[in-house]
């Protein structure tokens, strides 16, 4: 009876070992595929492949907007599967990113820059505005402000 117990225990250990080796080999195969896919790319290129359009958009904004700026982000993208604006906030750091207000941070219609509250802009030292309304309106640009008025505009297409 003891011999049968030992044989069963050894068989269980062998099966467990085979399953563990199989799992490790499967993960190694997946890791090797990922390694081959991204081999030779820079860190920026790898991030662009993994994160996608959001990262490329943030890089365009980084190239235009200086690091010591405060930015107002206006978009109707609240229904994404991920929070575009929070990812953008991460990739635009150390720039400060603001939303229009807490009640309606995602206005459906792109507001005119001239109609924005000047005291809101001056209180927060906002000198740049990102307008992202690509769906219905085709507006996708960055605007430089001076005293609450637009002085320069960059399209991000």
Secondary structure, 3 states (H helix, E strand, C coil): CHHHHHHHHHHHHHHHHHHHHHHHHHHHHHHHHHHHHHCCCCHHHHHHHHHCHHHHHHHHHHHHCCCCCEEEEEECCCCCCCCHHHHHHHHHCCCEEEECCCCCCCCCCCCCHHHCCHHHHHHCCCCEEEEEECCCCCEEEEEEEECCEEEEEEECC
